[in-house]
Amino acid sequence: MRFEELIVSDAVGAILLRNVADADGKRVLKKGVLLTADHAAGLAEAGISTVEVAILEEDDVHEDEAARLLAEAMQTGELELALSAGGRVNLRAIADGLLEVNGDRLFEFNMLPGFELATRRHHLVVGPNQVTDNVASLKIVPYAIRRRTLGRALALASVRPGIIEVRAFQPGRRAALLLVGERAVHDTLRESFEPPTRTRLEGLGAVLASVEAVEHEEQAIAGAAARLAEGVDLLIIAGQTSVMDEEDRTLHGLRRAGAEATLSGAPVEPGNLLALAHLPGTPVLIAPGCARGLRRNVMDLVLPRLLLGDRLDRREIAAMGLGGFLTAAERAGDAM
């Protein structure tokens, strides 16, 4: 691509490099227009004799074509592209799911000159029934890209799993809620934890299959947890269960029921007192007190991944510290 200043009659077929205004400052033509004979006539009538243009060369690919090819390379069954002028393509999720962003390949892609790909954050819940379905915006900065450079970008965009993927939720996943606390507060615990838990699950395509309550006693927790876990994809424990360390009574009860790889604590605020365990075939989420509300908290980071079958270990939880301070501004809206 080369840049020249040409008389308007010779500029037909070239790309207008800058906005053009008449003597009164009114815009006659917008930059980026592929000039036609009609454009040239209009410019001449406005008293404009020369224009600055970009002229594509044999090895150049126009910005709109480059954007379309790249978006099609990133498109999946869960992603849809929306073309717009000026070398821009927006990608949106057409299925509810969890956004996966390959940060290393995204960085490598954006290091290529002329390409800018901006995404939503990794592990955000997206989709037509979620807060947002817009997941990424791709912009080709110059009016054209060298074919060789475009080939490098296409190679990065075509690899699977992609730079951007949406892992669709599996409708009908079943969860059980086990409330733990003194008998006198069982009704209060149900009123506090059941509605927001049900709302969160339904927003992720899952169902709350059963709710039970037991006393905060190791053997009672073990028996109820083992029984409830057999018929569901996820067991959630909540109530008087603020887990402070690995020797907590709730975790002891779960280990007694056969749980392995228990862990407590998460670098997420709100939600530091999260705990996790894994009974044979069923993950267990021990919810902190903030699970009573629908403002964004650790539940909204962990619950979608557990329902998709991810087994979260200490390394996965530790990585949540980056961006884990959910400020008041970020939590201003409901999670669902």
ZISULRA-V783303 format. One record per pair of residues at least 12 apart in sequence whose C-alpha atoms are under 6 Angstrom apart, sorted by the first residue. I is the first residue (numbers start at 1). J is the second residue. D is the distance in Angstrom with one decimal. If there is no record, write none. Layout:
BEGIN
I/J/D
I/J/D
END
This chain:
BEGIN
1/55/5.5
1/56/4.6
1/57/5.3
2/54/5.7
2/55/5.4
3/53/5.7
3/54/4.6
4/52/5.7
4/53/5.6
5/51/5.5
5/52/4.3
6/50/5.4
6/51/5.6
7/49/5.6
7/50/4.1
8/40/5.4
8/49/5.8
8/50/5.2
9/40/5.9
12/35/4.9
12/36/5.1
13/35/5.3
14/34/5.7
14/35/5.7
14/53/6.0
14/54/6.0
14/55/5.2
15/32/5.6
15/33/5.5
15/34/4.6
15/53/5.3
15/54/5.0
16/31/5.1
16/32/5.1
16/33/5.4
16/53/4.6
17/31/5.4
17/52/5.5
17/53/4.7
17/54/5.8
18/31/4.5
19/31/4.5
59/146/5.8
59/147/5.7
60/144/5.8
60/145/5.5
60/146/4.7
60/147/5.8
61/144/5.2
61/145/5.3
62/144/4.3
63/87/4.6
63/140/5.7
63/143/5.1
63/144/4.8
64/87/4.3
67/87/5.5
70/154/5.9
73/157/5.7
73/158/5.1
74/157/5.6
78/93/5.7
78/94/5.3
78/95/5.4
79/92/5.6
79/93/4.7
79/94/5.8
80/92/5.4
87/139/5.6
87/140/4.9
88/138/5.5
88/139/4.4
89/137/5.9
89/138/5.2
90/136/5.9
90/137/4.4
91/135/5.8
91/136/5.2
92/133/5.2
92/134/4.3
92/135/5.3
93/127/5.0
93/133/5.0
94/127/5.8
95/127/5.2
96/126/5.7
96/127/4.0
96/168/5.6
97/125/5.8
97/126/5.7
97/166/5.7
97/167/5.1
97/168/4.0
97/169/4.9
98/123/5.5
98/124/5.7
98/125/4.6
98/166/5.5
98/167/5.1
99/122/6.0
99/123/4.9
99/124/5.3
99/165/5.9
99/166/4.6
100/122/5.4
100/123/5.6
100/164/5.8
100/165/5.1
101/122/5.1
101/163/5.6
101/164/4.8
102/163/4.9
114/140/5.8
114/141/5.1
115/140/5.1
116/138/5.8
116/139/5.2
117/137/5.9
117/138/4.5
118/136/5.5
118/137/5.4
119/135/5.7
119/136/4.1
120/135/5.2
171/205/4.6
171/206/5.8
172/206/5.1
173/206/4.6
174/206/5.8
174/207/5.1
174/209/5.8
174/232/5.0
174/233/5.3
175/208/5.0
175/209/5.7
175/232/5.3
175/233/5.8
175/234/4.7
175/235/5.7
176/208/5.8
176/209/5.6
176/210/4.9
176/211/6.0
176/235/5.0
177/211/4.8
177/236/4.8
177/237/5.8
178/211/5.9
178/212/5.1
178/213/5.7
178/237/4.7
179/213/4.4
179/237/5.9
179/238/5.1
179/239/5.3
180/213/5.8
180/214/5.2
180/215/5.6
180/216/5.3
180/239/5.0
180/240/5.9
181/215/4.9
181/216/4.7
181/239/5.9
181/240/5.0
182/215/5.2
183/215/6.0
189/239/5.9
192/292/5.6
193/292/5.1
218/249/5.9
218/253/4.4
221/253/5.4
222/253/4.6
222/254/5.4
222/256/5.9
222/257/4.8
226/257/5.6
233/282/5.8
234/282/5.7
234/283/5.4
235/284/4.8
236/284/5.8
236/285/4.8
236/286/5.9
237/286/4.6
238/286/5.9
238/287/5.1
243/273/5.8
245/264/6.0
258/279/5.9
259/278/5.1
259/279/4.2
260/278/5.5
261/277/5.9
262/276/5.6
262/277/4.2
263/275/5.6
263/276/5.4
267/321/4.7
268/324/4.4
268/325/5.7
269/325/5.1
269/326/5.9
270/297/5.2
271/288/5.9
271/298/4.9
273/288/5.3
274/287/5.5
274/288/5.2
294/334/5.4
294/335/5.5
295/331/5.6
295/334/4.8
295/335/5.4
296/331/5.2
296/335/5.0
END
